């Protein structure tokens, strides 16, 4: 039985899919909201991790407390 593997997405692909800016994506990563991994110096996320992040934002928004990713200070 073969296991289906989620294709890896780059940060730019995640930005294109979610319509979020790179700073928001990196802030989500910093906060542990979006699970990613590094290959060399490049960062990737599985499609399922991006879907989980979108689900998290949607649930929090539905609860009346939307997530606001403010830019990192001093960067």
NORURCOR-V548812 format. One record per residue. RES is the residue in one letter. PSI is psi in whole degrees, 0 to 359 (NA if undefined). OMEGA is omega in whole degrees, 0 to 359 (NA if undefined). D_FIRST is the distance of its C-alpha to the first C-alpha in whole Angstrom. Layout:
RES,PSI,OMEGA,D_FIRST / RES,PSI,OMEGA,D_FIRST
This chain:
X,127,180,0 / X,148,180,4 / X,133,178,7 / X,131,180,10 / X,129,176,13 / X,134,176,16 / X,142,179,19 / X,145,177,22 / X,139,175,25 / X,169,178,28 / X,319,179,31 / X,322,178,33 / X,320,177,30 / X,317,179,30 / X,317,180,34 / X,317,182,33 / X,315,187,31 / X,348,184,32 / X,29,175,36 / X,149,177,37 / X,160,179,39 / X,319,179,38 / X,320,178,40 / X,321,180,38 / X,314,179,35 / X,326,177,36 / X,320,177,38 / X,321,177,35 / X,313,180,33 / X,322,182,36 / X,355,180,36 / X,14,180,32 / X,334,180,32 / X,117,182,29 / X,127,180,27 / X,175,175,26 / X,157,180,26 / X,141,169,28 / X,105,189,27 / X,239,178,31 / X,3,182,33 / X,140,181,31 / X,136,181,29 / X,159,172,26 / X,148,174,24 / X,153,176,21 / X,320,181,21 / X,327,177,20 / X,322,178,23 / X,318,177,26 / X,319,178,25 / X,321,179,25 / X,315,178,29 / X,317,177,30 / X,318,179,29 / X,314,180,31 / X,319,181,34 / X,315,180,34 / X,317,181,34 / X,322,178,37 / X,317,178,39 / X,331,179,39 / X,358,177,40 / X,11,180,43 / X,73,182,42 / X,147,178,41 / X,134,175,40 / X,116,179,42 / X,101,179,41 / X,150,179,44 / X,149,177,45 / X,138,180,45 / X,136,176,48 / X,16,180,49 / X,NA,NA,47
